[in-house]
Amino acid sequence: MLQPPHPHIQLTNDELDAIIDLIWKQYGYDFSHYARASLMRRVTRCMLNAGFRTGYELKYHLTNDRNFFYWFLQTLTVNVTEMFRDPVVYRELREKVLPKLASYPVIKVWHAGCATGEEVFSMAILLHEAGLLNRARLYATDINPANLEQARKGMVPVHPMKEYAHNYQQAGGRRDFTGYFTFFNEGAEIKPELRKDIIFAQHNLVSDQVFNEFQLIICRNVMIYFDKVLQNRVTTLFYDSLSPLGYLMIGMKESLLFTNVSPHFEETSAGLRIYRRKK
C-alpha cells in the first residue's frame, strides 16, 4: 500500500480511490490515471496546507465546498513553468523548426498544459523574431481555470526576470529581453501585441477531444504525472491533432519510446524530445 509522505496525515490507498471517485462524479475531473505515488504526495501536501489530518476531512470539504475544490485543484495540479525553459530546446525551435513552419500560410500552435503562460509567451517571442507571429495562431490550454485567468493577464513575476533573460540569450535571442515587457510593482506584463493572437481555453487532456489541426504541439513536463494508459491516450490525441509532418515537443524527461504512437513519429533532434509526425 502506498504510504503518505507526511507522518501526521492519515490517508489510505482506499481513501485516495474514494477521493478520486468523488472528484470525478461531482466535478468531472478524472485523476484515476495519474501516476499514483506522485498523486498521493500531492494530495497529502494539499491536506497539510489545509490543516487536515484525515481523508474524511478532505472528503467532507470536497463534497460541500466548491470554492475549496478549486483551491484544491490549484494546489494539486503542477504549475511549475518558466520562460525559455531548457534554452537548448528553444534554440532548436528557432533554428530548425520555425524555418520549416514558415512555409505554411497559417501556423497553428497548441500549448497543452500551458500553466500560467510563460512558455507560450516564449513561443510568441520566437515567432515575432522570425517574422511569423502575424500569421500564427497560438492555442494555450490548461485543466486549471485559475492558471488560465493568470495567463490571460499576461503578467509574469519580476524576480526571475534575470534568469529568463539569460535563458532567452542561451536560446539564441539577440534583442533586449526586457523590451518585451511593461514593468509594474506587481509584476511584468508582456506587450499586448505579442499576445493578441493567443487563445486561452480550458481543455482536459484526460477527457477532451481533438479540436483543431496543428503544425506544432508543445506539451512539456505534463505526461510525467500520468500512468502508461493515460500517456497513450494523450499521445494519440496529439498524433490525431497534428498535420502530416507536424511537430510535437515534450519534456526533456519524457519520451514517446514506449507509447502506441512511437512508430508514427521520428525524433528530429537527438535528446531534445522534438518529434515529427511521419506522413
Backbone bond lengths (Angstrom), bond angles and torsions (degrees), N, CA, C in turn:
res aa  C-N    CA-C-N  psi(-1)  N-CA   C-N-CA  omega(-1)  CA-C   N-CA-C  phi
1 M - - - 1.464 - - 1.524 109.84 -
2 L 1.349 116.56 137.93 1.450 120.10 177.62 1.518 109.57 -69.09
3 Q 1.323 116.96 132.98 1.445 121.52 179.63 1.527 109.51 -101.23
4 P 1.333 118.00 138.39 1.458 119.27 175.56 1.517 110.67 -64.08
5 P 1.347 117.39 149.40 1.459 120.12 -173.75 1.521 113.85 -78.72
6 H 1.343 118.45 -7.23 1.453 119.55 -178.76 1.529 108.67 -116.17
7 P 1.328 118.00 125.70 1.467 120.85 -170.77 1.523 113.97 -66.48
8 H 1.334 118.58 -21.17 1.454 121.04 -176.38 1.529 112.42 -91.82
9 I 1.311 117.56 -0.76 1.457 121.25 -179.30 1.520 108.88 -108.60
10 Q 1.320 115.06 128.72 1.456 120.85 -178.76 1.527 108.78 -105.00
11 L 1.310 116.34 106.81 1.461 121.41 177.81 1.523 107.71 -143.79
12 T 1.310 116.09 113.47 1.461 120.09 -179.62 1.520 110.29 -87.88
13 N 1.312 114.76 167.14 1.455 120.52 177.32 1.532 110.95 -61.96
14 D 1.320 117.27 -38.72 1.467 121.41 177.88 1.526 111.10 -65.43
15 E 1.324 116.51 -38.99 1.469 119.51 178.02 1.527 110.94 -66.36
16 L 1.331 116.57 -37.66 1.463 119.20 175.99 1.525 110.10 -62.05
17 D 1.339 117.44 -41.74 1.470 120.91 175.75 1.526 111.02 -57.78
18 A 1.332 116.22 -43.78 1.464 120.72 -178.68 1.524 111.10 -65.46
19 I 1.331 117.09 -37.21 1.468 121.14 178.48 1.522 110.34 -67.89
20 I 1.337 116.99 -42.57 1.462 120.93 176.76 1.524 110.18 -59.52
21 D 1.332 117.13 -43.07 1.460 122.42 -179.96 1.523 110.93 -65.30
22 L 1.330 116.71 -42.37 1.463 121.43 178.44 1.525 111.28 -61.02
23 I 1.333 117.03 -46.27 1.463 121.22 -178.80 1.530 110.44 -62.49
24 W 1.319 116.19 -40.21 1.465 120.03 179.88 1.530 111.12 -65.68
25 K 1.338 116.93 -46.68 1.469 120.29 -175.18 1.529 112.34 -72.68
26 Q 1.323 116.78 -35.79 1.461 119.22 -173.88 1.527 112.98 -92.12
27 Y 1.339 116.74 -31.51 1.466 118.92 -173.34 1.529 113.97 -121.93
28 G 1.330 118.24 -12.58 1.459 121.00 176.17 1.515 115.27 83.00
29 Y 1.327 117.91 14.66 1.462 122.13 176.58 1.531 108.43 -103.04
30 D 1.317 116.42 126.53 1.463 121.12 -175.16 1.532 109.98 -107.13
31 F 1.334 116.25 108.88 1.461 121.40 178.84 1.531 111.77 -104.91
32 S 1.329 117.20 13.35 1.466 120.07 -172.24 1.519 113.14 -67.99
33 H 1.347 118.17 -22.61 1.459 120.04 -179.76 1.531 112.23 -111.22
34 Y 1.326 115.66 23.39 1.460 118.77 170.31 1.532 107.98 -80.91
35 A 1.317 116.49 148.88 1.468 120.89 179.36 1.523 109.16 -55.75
36 R 1.312 115.26 125.12 1.465 121.29 -164.09 1.530 113.14 -64.50
37 A 1.317 117.44 -50.06 1.463 120.23 -176.05 1.526 110.91 -61.84
38 S 1.321 116.23 -41.72 1.463 120.56 179.22 1.524 110.84 -65.03
39 L 1.337 116.73 -41.69 1.463 120.01 179.78 1.528 110.81 -64.12
40 M 1.322 117.09 -42.84 1.474 121.05 177.75 1.528 110.48 -58.54
41 R 1.318 117.31 -43.90 1.470 120.56 179.19 1.523 111.25 -61.04
42 R 1.345 116.18 -43.07 1.461 119.01 -175.63 1.527 111.78 -73.47
43 V 1.328 117.63 -35.69 1.467 119.83 177.26 1.522 110.24 -65.91
44 T 1.318 117.42 -44.10 1.470 119.43 179.69 1.527 111.31 -68.21
45 R 1.318 117.61 -31.17 1.468 119.77 174.05 1.531 110.38 -64.11
46 C 1.348 116.35 -41.57 1.469 120.37 176.52 1.525 110.78 -61.16
47 M 1.341 116.03 -42.67 1.458 120.00 178.29 1.525 111.08 -61.42
48 L 1.312 116.41 -42.30 1.469 121.38 178.58 1.523 110.38 -60.29
49 N 1.349 116.28 -45.74 1.470 121.11 -179.80 1.523 112.01 -64.63
50 A 1.357 115.72 -32.54 1.467 119.93 -178.45 1.528 112.16 -85.83
51 G 1.324 116.99 -8.61 1.453 120.61 -178.90 1.525 114.02 80.56
52 F 1.343 116.56 22.58 1.462 120.93 178.87 1.533 109.50 -95.62
53 R 1.346 115.19 147.52 1.456 119.30 176.35 1.524 112.73 -114.10
54 T 1.333 117.01 -16.78 1.467 119.41 -175.54 1.518 111.35 -127.31
55 G 1.328 114.63 155.67 1.454 120.78 175.45 1.515 111.98 -62.98
56 Y 1.354 116.91 -30.14 1.463 120.41 179.02 1.531 110.72 -61.28
57 E 1.333 117.26 -44.09 1.473 120.36 179.21 1.523 111.05 -61.12
58 L 1.328 115.83 -43.09 1.462 119.77 -179.64 1.525 110.45 -63.78
59 K 1.342 117.21 -45.39 1.459 120.82 179.78 1.526 111.43 -61.65
60 Y 1.321 116.71 -40.58 1.472 120.95 -179.44 1.533 110.17 -59.49
61 H 1.317 116.40 -48.47 1.472 119.48 -177.05 1.525 111.71 -71.04
62 L 1.326 117.68 -36.12 1.470 119.73 176.47 1.525 110.95 -64.28
63 T 1.324 116.46 -35.70 1.460 120.96 -178.86 1.518 112.20 -72.17
64 N 1.321 116.83 -36.53 1.468 120.13 -167.25 1.529 115.37 -110.46
65 D 1.310 117.99 -5.67 1.471 119.28 -174.20 1.527 109.65 -136.83
66 R 1.327 116.48 99.52 1.470 121.10 -178.53 1.523 111.01 -63.81
67 N 1.309 117.62 -37.57 1.465 119.94 178.51 1.520 111.09 -62.62
68 F 1.347 115.31 -37.94 1.455 118.35 176.42 1.525 110.31 -63.01
69 F 1.333 116.53 -40.15 1.464 118.52 179.46 1.531 110.85 -58.47
70 Y 1.340 117.67 -43.43 1.470 119.00 -177.54 1.530 111.27 -68.96
71 W 1.336 116.75 -32.15 1.471 118.38 171.72 1.534 109.45 -65.11
72 F 1.327 117.08 -43.32 1.456 123.01 179.08 1.527 110.37 -59.46
73 L 1.335 116.71 -44.35 1.465 121.12 179.38 1.519 110.69 -62.09
74 Q 1.326 116.35 -43.32 1.459 120.86 179.54 1.529 110.72 -62.22
75 T 1.324 116.48 -39.39 1.462 121.08 -178.95 1.525 111.52 -76.37
76 L 1.331 115.54 -33.75 1.464 120.65 -175.72 1.526 112.57 -74.33
77 T 1.336 116.86 -41.83 1.459 119.88 -176.23 1.522 109.83 -75.29
78 V 1.304 115.20 150.39 1.469 121.34 -175.44 1.523 108.47 -87.36
79 N 1.330 116.40 121.48 1.464 121.09 -173.97 1.527 112.46 -119.79
80 V 1.324 116.45 24.81 1.462 120.54 -179.28 1.524 108.79 -76.03
81 T 1.316 117.02 124.71 1.457 120.46 -179.13 1.518 109.20 -158.04
82 E 1.316 117.18 164.43 1.463 121.76 174.90 1.520 108.35 -161.57
83 M 1.312 116.33 162.92 1.460 120.52 179.91 1.526 110.04 -78.74
84 F 1.322 115.16 136.31 1.466 123.11 179.96 1.527 111.85 52.56
85 R 1.332 114.91 42.70 1.467 120.85 178.73 1.524 109.45 -63.20
86 D 1.324 117.87 133.62 1.468 123.58 -172.39 1.532 109.37 57.66
87 P 1.341 117.06 72.51 1.470 120.86 -172.68 1.520 114.52 -53.72
88 V 1.348 118.23 -31.59 1.460 120.14 -179.32 1.524 110.99 -60.59
89 V 1.327 117.15 -31.08 1.467 121.31 178.10 1.524 110.00 -69.23
90 Y 1.327 116.33 -42.93 1.464 119.27 -179.95 1.528 111.82 -69.90
91 R 1.318 116.57 -31.04 1.459 118.79 174.10 1.526 110.32 -63.66
92 E 1.334 115.47 -40.18 1.462 120.24 178.18 1.535 110.61 -64.56
93 L 1.312 116.71 -41.33 1.466 120.08 175.39 1.521 110.48 -59.59
94 R 1.320 115.48 -45.98 1.472 120.58 -178.22 1.528 111.86 -61.94
95 E 1.339 116.01 -44.83 1.465 119.72 -170.40 1.525 114.06 -90.12
96 K 1.350 117.19 -30.40 1.470 119.52 -172.09 1.526 114.17 -113.57
97 V 1.329 116.75 -39.31 1.476 119.12 -173.01 1.526 112.07 -87.04
98 L 1.321 117.66 -48.82 1.466 119.32 -176.89 1.525 113.39 -60.36
99 P 1.348 119.69 -38.04 1.473 117.96 175.61 1.533 113.07 -59.62
100 K 1.348 116.61 -32.15 1.468 119.88 176.24 1.536 110.59 -71.45
101 L 1.323 116.83 -40.80 1.462 120.46 -178.91 1.529 112.18 -70.35
102 A 1.327 116.69 -18.92 1.466 120.27 -178.00 1.523 112.79 -62.29
103 S 1.320 117.53 -17.57 1.468 120.39 -179.12 1.530 112.66 -77.52
104 Y 1.335 117.80 -12.39 1.468 120.65 -179.23 1.529 110.17 -85.81
105 P 1.343 117.96 137.78 1.470 119.63 177.35 1.528 112.57 -64.95
106 V 1.340 116.58 -35.38 1.468 122.10 174.05 1.529 107.04 -129.24
107 I 1.323 116.24 128.91 1.464 121.60 -178.89 1.526 107.89 -105.56
108 K 1.320 116.20 117.11 1.466 120.45 -179.49 1.529 109.60 -107.83
109 V 1.310 115.04 124.65 1.466 122.70 -176.48 1.529 108.20 -122.27
110 W 1.320 115.68 133.94 1.472 120.80 177.20 1.525 109.11 -116.43
111 H 1.329 116.00 119.88 1.466 122.37 170.02 1.521 107.34 -98.13
112 A 1.326 116.98 104.33 1.465 122.15 -179.40 1.526 109.23 -93.87
113 G 1.330 116.66 127.32 1.461 120.11 -173.96 1.512 109.96 74.47
114 C 1.335 116.42 53.47 1.480 121.01 -170.19 1.523 113.04 -77.82
115 A 1.342 118.58 -8.02 1.465 122.26 -176.98 1.529 109.42 52.30
116 T 1.325 118.41 -130.25 1.463 120.28 -175.82 1.532 113.12 -93.07
117 G 1.332 117.97 11.70 1.458 120.59 165.65 1.510 117.30 102.48
118 E 1.328 118.91 -4.63 1.469 119.61 -173.29 1.530 112.86 -59.56
119 E 1.333 117.37 -37.95 1.467 118.00 -177.60 1.524 112.13 -76.01
120 V 1.311 117.78 -33.50 1.469 118.62 177.24 1.532 109.82 -71.62
121 F 1.323 118.42 -32.48 1.469 120.40 174.01 1.538 109.99 -65.69
122 S 1.330 116.29 -37.05 1.470 120.03 176.54 1.533 110.19 -61.01
123 M 1.329 116.21 -43.44 1.464 120.21 179.34 1.527 111.15 -64.42
124 A 1.329 116.84 -39.17 1.459 120.10 178.26 1.529 110.77 -60.26
125 I 1.337 116.43 -39.66 1.471 119.86 178.05 1.531 110.52 -65.32
126 L 1.336 117.11 -43.85 1.468 120.33 177.57 1.525 111.41 -58.57
127 L 1.325 116.01 -46.97 1.471 120.38 -178.94 1.529 110.41 -64.66
128 H 1.322 117.10 -39.10 1.464 121.18 177.70 1.523 110.60 -61.24
129 E 1.323 116.82 -46.10 1.463 119.94 -177.34 1.528 111.79 -70.34
130 A 1.342 116.61 -23.35 1.464 120.46 176.80 1.537 111.91 -87.63
131 G 1.329 116.69 -0.22 1.460 120.57 -178.70 1.519 113.75 72.64
132 L 1.330 116.96 24.34 1.469 121.29 -174.43 1.526 113.74 -114.50
133 L 1.313 118.01 -5.86 1.455 119.57 -172.33 1.527 112.11 -64.28
134 N 1.341 116.92 -32.04 1.467 119.23 -176.45 1.522 113.07 -69.23
135 R 1.333 117.80 -15.54 1.470 118.76 175.48 1.533 111.85 -120.83
136 A 1.318 114.85 25.86 1.468 120.76 176.81 1.521 109.70 -110.01
137 R 1.329 115.03 146.23 1.462 122.04 172.60 1.528 107.09 -123.57
138 L 1.311 116.16 119.47 1.464 121.00 -177.17 1.522 109.26 -107.90
139 Y 1.312 115.50 124.58 1.456 122.34 177.95 1.533 107.07 -108.66
140 A 1.324 116.21 119.56 1.461 121.04 -178.09 1.523 107.84 -116.93
141 T 1.333 116.51 117.77 1.459 120.27 -175.18 1.522 110.98 -124.58
142 D 1.325 114.61 154.79 1.456 120.43 177.39 1.522 108.28 -155.97
143 I 1.319 115.48 156.34 1.465 121.38 177.12 1.522 111.10 -74.16
144 N 1.330 116.58 -22.46 1.459 122.31 -167.42 1.535 110.83 -103.38
145 P 1.349 118.33 112.50 1.474 119.60 -178.25 1.526 113.57 -62.42
146 A 1.332 118.02 -29.98 1.471 120.02 179.22 1.529 110.75 -66.35
147 N 1.336 117.02 -38.16 1.463 120.32 175.59 1.519 110.95 -60.39
148 L 1.328 116.13 -45.16 1.464 120.58 -177.27 1.525 111.12 -65.54
149 E 1.324 116.24 -39.30 1.461 119.89 177.83 1.525 110.75 -60.63
150 Q 1.328 116.36 -41.86 1.459 120.96 177.54 1.530 110.60 -66.57
151 A 1.333 116.98 -43.87 1.466 120.90 -177.37 1.527 111.65 -63.55
152 R 1.331 117.28 -38.32 1.476 120.60 -179.33 1.524 112.05 -61.18
153 K 1.322 116.85 -28.11 1.471 120.31 179.80 1.522 111.69 -71.42
154 G 1.349 116.44 -20.18 1.458 119.52 -179.65 1.516 113.79 72.37
155 M 1.330 116.82 18.08 1.457 120.43 -176.41 1.528 110.36 -97.97
156 V 1.311 116.25 136.21 1.461 121.71 172.71 1.528 107.53 -126.90
157 P 1.332 117.83 153.03 1.469 119.59 -179.21 1.529 111.58 -67.14
158 V 1.325 115.10 151.58 1.465 120.18 -178.17 1.523 111.68 -80.67
159 H 1.336 117.78 -34.15 1.464 119.99 -169.24 1.533 114.50 -60.50
160 P 1.381 120.48 -30.85 1.470 117.27 176.90 1.525 113.91 -92.52
161 M 1.358 117.53 12.34 1.464 120.06 -172.69 1.532 112.24 -61.75
162 K 1.322 117.23 -34.39 1.470 119.92 178.46 1.529 110.08 -64.63
163 E 1.336 116.06 -42.33 1.470 120.47 177.37 1.526 110.66 -65.11
164 Y 1.345 116.96 -41.29 1.466 120.50 178.77 1.529 110.89 -62.05
165 A 1.337 116.33 -40.78 1.467 120.20 179.19 1.526 110.61 -64.00
166 H 1.336 116.19 -38.43 1.464 120.21 177.57 1.530 110.20 -65.29
167 N 1.341 116.39 -45.08 1.467 119.96 176.86 1.525 110.95 -56.64
168 Y 1.328 115.85 -44.97 1.464 121.86 -179.08 1.530 110.73 -58.82
169 Q 1.320 116.46 -45.95 1.465 120.45 179.72 1.530 111.03 -64.90
170 Q 1.343 116.91 -41.22 1.462 120.64 177.75 1.528 111.63 -64.40
171 A 1.333 116.45 -25.48 1.458 122.05 178.68 1.528 112.64 -85.89
172 G 1.326 116.22 8.44 1.464 120.27 176.74 1.505 114.57 97.60
173 G 1.319 118.05 6.17 1.459 120.88 179.58 1.519 111.69 -70.99
174 R 1.311 115.80 139.55 1.470 120.27 -176.88 1.529 113.01 -123.67
175 R 1.323 116.56 1.39 1.457 119.65 -177.37 1.528 110.55 -100.96
176 D 1.334 115.68 178.76 1.462 120.65 176.06 1.522 107.68 -77.75
177 F 1.321 116.95 106.66 1.463 121.28 -174.86 1.523 111.29 -59.80
178 T 1.330 117.70 -39.12 1.463 120.02 -177.03 1.534 111.55 -66.24
179 G 1.335 117.04 -17.80 1.465 120.43 178.55 1.517 113.56 -67.49
180 Y 1.313 117.24 -13.04 1.464 120.92 178.28 1.531 112.15 -85.81
181 F 1.343 117.69 2.73 1.461 121.42 -174.63 1.519 111.38 -131.35
182 T 1.325 114.39 154.97 1.457 122.64 166.03 1.524 106.64 -109.75
183 F 1.315 117.16 130.01 1.467 120.53 -171.85 1.526 111.61 -100.37
184 F 1.319 114.52 135.43 1.462 123.24 176.39 1.529 108.05 -129.03
185 N 1.336 115.46 171.42 1.472 119.28 177.90 1.522 111.54 -61.13
186 E 1.351 116.11 -36.81 1.466 119.84 -173.96 1.521 113.47 -88.96
187 G 1.331 118.42 -2.74 1.463 119.67 179.44 1.515 111.44 156.58
188 A 1.322 114.85 -171.14 1.459 121.56 179.41 1.527 108.37 -117.59
189 E 1.325 115.89 131.21 1.465 121.27 -178.81 1.527 109.36 -102.68
190 I 1.330 116.29 123.83 1.448 119.10 176.73 1.524 108.87 -68.00
191 K 1.329 117.18 140.67 1.463 122.31 -172.63 1.532 110.83 -55.73
192 P 1.333 117.89 136.63 1.477 121.90 -177.01 1.530 113.37 -56.01
193 E 1.325 117.74 -34.01 1.469 119.45 -178.24 1.526 112.28 -66.45
194 L 1.335 117.36 -21.15 1.461 120.75 178.09 1.531 112.47 -82.57
195 R 1.319 116.86 -23.09 1.465 118.71 -175.37 1.529 113.77 -114.40
196 K 1.326 116.96 7.85 1.471 119.45 -176.32 1.523 112.50 -66.71
197 D 1.329 118.17 -24.98 1.464 120.77 -179.14 1.525 112.90 -102.71
198 I 1.329 116.64 17.55 1.471 120.62 175.97 1.526 108.65 -95.39
199 I 1.324 116.14 126.36 1.458 121.96 177.23 1.529 107.52 -105.69
200 F 1.322 115.79 114.79 1.465 121.00 178.09 1.527 109.20 -95.29
201 A 1.328 117.16 132.29 1.461 120.64 -178.09 1.518 109.72 -153.13
202 Q 1.335 115.26 150.20 1.455 119.57 176.17 1.525 109.04 -78.64
203 H 1.323 116.15 132.23 1.464 121.84 178.21 1.521 107.12 -149.70
204 N 1.320 115.11 133.42 1.457 121.43 -177.30 1.523 108.49 -107.62
205 L 1.324 117.06 113.04 1.462 121.16 -178.25 1.526 112.36 -63.88
206 V 1.329 116.83 -22.28 1.461 120.44 -178.76 1.522 111.48 -72.35
207 S 1.339 116.69 -37.53 1.468 119.55 -169.08 1.517 115.41 -126.61
208 D 1.334 119.19 -19.36 1.463 120.43 -175.45 1.524 111.56 -86.68
209 Q 1.328 114.87 166.86 1.463 121.19 -169.48 1.531 111.49 -111.12
210 V 1.331 114.49 -177.89 1.463 122.49 173.56 1.530 108.70 -60.05
211 F 1.341 117.42 136.45 1.459 119.01 178.89 1.530 112.94 -129.31
212 N 1.326 117.90 -1.01 1.462 120.79 177.89 1.520 108.13 -170.94
213 E 1.327 116.87 175.53 1.466 121.63 173.72 1.521 107.74 -113.18
214 F 1.337 115.54 131.05 1.458 121.07 -172.06 1.523 111.28 -121.77
215 Q 1.335 114.89 153.41 1.456 120.67 172.97 1.539 111.16 -92.39
216 L 1.336 116.24 -19.46 1.466 120.62 179.29 1.522 108.57 -148.15
217 I 1.330 115.95 129.52 1.466 122.01 173.32 1.523 107.91 -120.81
218 I 1.317 116.10 131.10 1.456 122.13 178.69 1.527 107.89 -120.00
219 C 1.312 115.95 121.40 1.467 121.36 177.37 1.518 106.81 -143.70
220 R 1.302 116.36 95.25 1.460 120.70 -170.30 1.522 111.29 -111.25
221 N 1.323 115.00 130.56 1.464 122.16 174.10 1.532 112.18 59.58
222 V 1.314 115.07 37.74 1.462 122.07 173.72 1.526 109.45 -111.21
223 M 1.326 116.51 -46.25 1.461 120.09 -174.23 1.530 113.76 -71.01
224 I 1.327 117.61 -14.99 1.467 118.99 176.68 1.532 111.38 -64.98
225 Y 1.333 117.00 -16.36 1.462 120.57 179.21 1.531 112.18 -95.60
226 F 1.358 117.38 4.37 1.455 122.13 -178.37 1.527 110.11 -105.87
227 D 1.335 116.18 152.97 1.462 118.70 171.49 1.531 109.51 -81.25
228 K 1.341 117.06 178.68 1.468 120.91 -173.48 1.528 112.20 -63.93
229 V 1.327 116.35 -36.67 1.473 119.82 179.66 1.527 110.37 -60.90
230 L 1.325 116.24 -47.46 1.461 120.27 -178.22 1.532 111.39 -71.65
231 Q 1.326 117.45 -35.60 1.472 119.51 175.46 1.521 110.75 -58.74
232 N 1.328 116.37 -41.22 1.461 119.47 178.07 1.524 111.85 -65.82
233 R 1.319 116.94 -40.12 1.457 119.20 178.73 1.527 111.07 -62.80
234 V 1.324 115.76 -44.87 1.463 120.63 -175.21 1.527 111.33 -70.48
235 T 1.322 117.38 -42.67 1.471 118.57 179.29 1.525 111.20 -67.23
236 T 1.320 117.92 -31.87 1.473 120.33 174.09 1.525 110.29 -66.78
237 L 1.332 116.67 -40.35 1.466 120.93 175.73 1.529 110.51 -59.31
238 F 1.322 117.13 -42.68 1.463 120.30 179.06 1.533 110.67 -65.83
239 Y 1.318 116.18 -43.51 1.472 119.54 178.33 1.527 110.57 -57.36
240 D 1.324 116.05 -46.15 1.463 121.01 -178.76 1.527 112.43 -68.56
241 S 1.326 116.84 -19.93 1.467 121.53 -177.81 1.524 113.09 -93.37
242 L 1.334 117.47 -7.24 1.460 121.17 -176.98 1.526 111.18 -95.73
243 S 1.319 115.39 142.43 1.461 119.44 170.33 1.536 108.20 -72.17
244 P 1.342 118.20 158.26 1.464 119.49 175.13 1.535 109.97 -53.68
245 L 1.318 116.10 134.63 1.464 124.12 -177.42 1.531 113.05 69.56
246 G 1.340 116.08 14.03 1.456 119.86 174.99 1.523 111.06 -73.32
247 Y 1.321 115.80 162.64 1.473 122.32 -174.70 1.528 111.37 -107.46
248 L 1.329 114.91 145.34 1.458 122.90 173.18 1.519 108.42 -126.54
249 M 1.325 115.82 128.21 1.462 120.73 178.61 1.521 108.57 -119.87
250 I 1.344 116.79 125.06 1.458 122.11 179.83 1.526 108.77 -121.92
251 G 1.334 116.44 -179.33 1.461 120.70 -175.72 1.519 112.84 -70.66
252 M 1.306 115.56 157.19 1.465 121.50 -176.75 1.525 112.33 -63.64
253 K 1.336 117.58 -25.08 1.462 121.15 179.53 1.525 112.11 -97.21
254 E 1.318 116.85 7.70 1.465 121.89 -179.89 1.527 109.37 -108.14
255 S 1.322 116.09 167.40 1.457 120.32 -178.85 1.523 109.94 -157.03
256 L 1.325 116.03 152.00 1.468 121.19 171.09 1.519 111.47 -91.92
257 L 1.318 117.90 -1.52 1.457 122.92 -166.41 1.523 113.27 -53.66
258 F 1.316 118.35 -43.81 1.459 120.83 -174.74 1.530 112.75 -106.28
259 T 1.334 116.32 21.79 1.460 119.79 177.95 1.526 110.20 -97.25
260 N 1.323 115.72 164.28 1.464 121.08 -179.38 1.521 112.58 -65.03
261 V 1.330 117.75 -27.29 1.469 120.53 -175.58 1.524 112.59 -88.71
262 S 1.322 117.75 -2.65 1.459 121.03 -175.52 1.536 113.98 -49.77
263 P 1.360 119.85 -42.15 1.467 119.37 -179.54 1.528 114.26 -65.55
264 H 1.342 116.75 -15.47 1.459 120.85 -175.10 1.528 112.62 -97.10
265 F 1.332 116.60 4.72 1.462 121.14 179.40 1.522 109.99 -128.79
266 E 1.323 115.36 152.97 1.461 120.97 169.18 1.522 107.65 -123.73
267 E 1.334 115.67 139.77 1.462 119.44 178.43 1.519 108.28 -80.73
268 T 1.322 116.17 119.96 1.464 120.20 -173.78 1.522 112.19 -85.04
269 S 1.327 116.41 -22.34 1.463 120.09 -176.43 1.516 107.86 -135.59
270 A 1.303 116.77 109.41 1.462 121.33 -173.42 1.522 111.32 -55.19
271 G 1.329 116.49 122.20 1.451 122.13 174.66 1.511 115.71 82.53
272 L 1.339 118.37 -9.50 1.467 120.20 -176.76 1.521 112.51 -95.63
273 R 1.336 116.18 -3.65 1.467 121.83 176.25 1.522 112.45 61.07
274 I 1.329 115.45 40.02 1.469 121.39 170.10 1.523 106.68 -110.53
275 Y 1.324 115.79 120.81 1.465 122.11 -175.83 1.527 109.49 -117.56
276 R 1.336 114.04 154.00 1.462 119.30 175.43 1.516 109.20 -122.05
277 R 1.311 115.73 132.03 1.461 119.92 178.54 1.526 109.03 -69.24
278 K 1.316 116.09 132.82 1.467 120.72 177.24 1.518 109.37 -72.83
279 K 1.321 115.22 157.20 1.470 119.50 179.23 1.504 110.06 -66.63
